[in-house]
Amino acid sequence: MRWAWWLLAYASLGLGIVGIVVPGLPTVPFVLLSAYAAARGSQRLHARLLAHRQFGPMIRDWQAHGAVSRRAKRLAVSMMALCAAIMFLTSPKWWMAATGTAIMTVVAIWLWRRPEPPAG
């Protein structure tokens, strides 16, 4: 079963990296999933993720407190708003854009309800 966790960890990390440059594809959830799977399938990858300059603090905050920084929340909601605007400008049917926007709204509400990491 360890190989399945390993595969999920690397696949999630790959999707997270792609999400850095592809609008609409989230980075953070895939990196968090990668860390979760790596803890069960690849201690080496897990240690590298925790030590990473960008991803490490985010993963540690999530693992310790289920927390998301205010900066990450703002950035995520801004990108969702941009994607919603693009969808309304390019979707062939208004309801397609409205459905995507509704889903992103639910995610944004959930995200803002997450605690912020403790100061320090």
N, C-alpha and C positions, 0 to 999 in steps of 0.2 A: 504494500500500500504506500510505502515511502516514495516510490517512483511517481505515483499519481500526484502527491503533494509537490514533489520536485517539478513535475511538468506544469502543474497549475501555477506554481510560483514564477517560473520563467515565462510562461505564456502571459500571465497577468502583468509582469514587469514589461514585457515587450509591448503590450497594448498601452500601458501607461506611458511609455516612451513615445509611441506613435501619437498619443493624445496630446503631447506637448506641442506638436505642430499642426494637428488636424482639429479644426474648430468643431465643437460639438461632441468630441470624444473625450471623456473626462480622464484626467491623469491621476488625481488623488485616490479615488476608490480602487483603481487597479493597482496602485503602489501599496495601498493598505492591504488589499487582498494578497498581493505578492508576499508581503511581510508575514501575514498570517500563515500562508501555505509554506513559506520558507522555514518558519519556526518548526514545522512538522516534517519537512522533507529535505531541507538543505541548511544546516547550521552555518555553513560558510557564506551562503547568499544572505541569510538572515543577519549575520554579523556585518556584512558589507552594507546592507541597507541601513542598519542602525548607525553605522559610522559615516554614512553619506552626508555631505555638507548640506544639501538641500532637503533630502527626504528624511534623514535621521531624526531631526527634532519633531517633525510632523508625525512620524510613526511612533516615537516615544510618547508624545502627548496623547495620541489616540489610544495606545496600549495602556497607559497609566490612568487616564481620566476620561476617555471617550471624548476628548476635547479637540476643537478646531480653532485655530487662531482667527482673530477678527480680520486680519489681512487676507487670509485664505478665503474666508467667507465672502468678503467684499469682491475679491477677484472672481470667485466662482459665480456669484450672482451677476456680476458685470458681464461675464462671458455668456451666461445663460440669456441675459437680456439682449446682447448682441445677436446671438443665434436666433432668438425669437424674432427680432426685427428682420433678419435675413430670411427666415422662413416665411414671414408674411409678405415679403417682397418677391419671393421666388416660387412659392408653392402654387401648384395649378388650381387647388381648391382651398378656400379659406378655412374649412374645417380641419384640413391637414395641419396647417400652421397653428390653429387654435388647440388641437389635441396635443401637439408637441409643447406648446407654451403652457398648457395646463399641467402637463407632467413635470416640466421644469419648475413651475410655481410650487408644486407639492414638494419637490426636492429642495427648493430654496427655503421653504418654511421649515422643513425638517432640519436643514443645515443651520439656520439661525437659532433653532431651539437647542442645539448642541452647546455644552458649556465651553468656555474659553479656558486655555491652560492657565494654571496659577502663575502669578508673577514671580519672577525670580530666577 
